[in-house]
Amino acid sequence: MIWTLTQVALGGAIGALGRFGMVYGAARVLGAGFPWGTLIANVLGSFAMGLAFVWLTDRDALRLAPFVMAGILGGFTTFSAFSLDVLLLYERGATGMAALYVLASVGLSIAALIAGVAAMRGLPG
């Protein structure tokens, strides 16, 4: 188990650095008026998750999944893991559950962010 956690941690550090570079670089190149870096990271990370999922599965190499999928891609964007979850639910025939997961994830995450902001703004300085 310690080796699995080490893989996730090392991959996560790589992914987080990549995400920071993407967000920072996109803001410098495209401007800071729209979160281009986050959008690009989410789309690229989701594409890479699809590639990694098939490549690792087809080669019976899922032992690398903690480093590549949870670590690097999870550190780069958790949206990639979310996207894979939706696809797997859909492929299992659980279309309604996939749709509910999308709506719940997005809606509840935004609501939780708003609640966190409101809670912090309500605390004395």
N, C-alpha and C positions, 0 to 999 in steps of 0.2 A: 504494500500500500504506500509506503514511503516513496518508492520509485515513481509511482503514478502521480503522487502529489508533487514531486520534484519536476516531473515532465510538465504538468499543468503550470506550475509556477514559472519555470524557465520559458515556456511557450508564451505564457501570459505577459511576461516582461517584454518579449519581442513584439507581440501584438500591440501592447499599449504604446510602445515607442513608435510603431508604425502608424497607429491612429493619431498620436500627437503630431507626428510629421505630416500626415495627410491633412489634418484640420488646420494646422499652422500654415502649411504650404498653400493650401487652397485659399485661405483668407488673404495671404499676401498676393497671390496671383489673381484671384477672382473678386476680391473685395470681401468685406465683412458684413455686408448688408443681408446676406442669405447664408444659411449654414451649409455651404457647398461641401466642405470637408466632411461633415457628418453624413450627408447624403451619399457622397462618393464612397466613403468607408463602408456604409451599410450595403450599398449595391455591390461593390467589389468583394466585400466579405461574404455576402450571400452567394455570389457566383463562385468564389473560391471554396465555400463550404460544399456546394454541389459537386465541384470537381473532386475535392478531397474525399467526400463520402463515397462516390462511385469508385475512385481510384483505390482507396484503402479497402473497400469491401470486395472489389473484384480480385484483389491480390492477396486476400486473406491477411491483411496487414493492419487490422484494427487495433493491434497493440500500440500503434503510433497515434491513435485517435486522441488520447489525452494530451499529447504534445501539440499535434497539429490542429485538431478541431476544438477541443476545450481550451487549450492554451493559446496558441498563436491567433486563431480566428476568433476565439472568445474574448481575448484581450483587444483584438482589433475592432470587433463589433459583436455585441451579443445579439444583434439583429440577425446575424447569420444562423445562430442556433435556433432562434425563434422561427426563422424561415424554414429550416429543416424540420422542426417540430410540426409546422403546418403541413408541409408536404407529406411527412410520414403519416399523419392523421388522415389526410386525403387519400393517400395510396391504400390505406387499410379500409377504405370505404366509409370512414367516419367524417363525411363532408360537413354535416351539421356541427359536429364537435370542433372541426377545424375552423369553421366560421365563427363559432362561439369563442374559441381560443383567440382568434384575431381580434374580435371586438372587445373581449374582456381584457386582453393584454394591453391593447392601445388605450382603451377607455380608462381602465383602472390605473394604469401607469401614469397617465396624465392627471387623473384625479388625485393620486397619491403625491405627485409632484406639487400640485396646487395646495394640498393639505400640508405638506412639509414647509412650503414657502409661507403659508398663512401662520403655521405654528411658530416658526422662527421670527416672523415679523411681529407676532403678538407677545414675544418674550421681552422683558425689560432689557434695555441696552447694554 
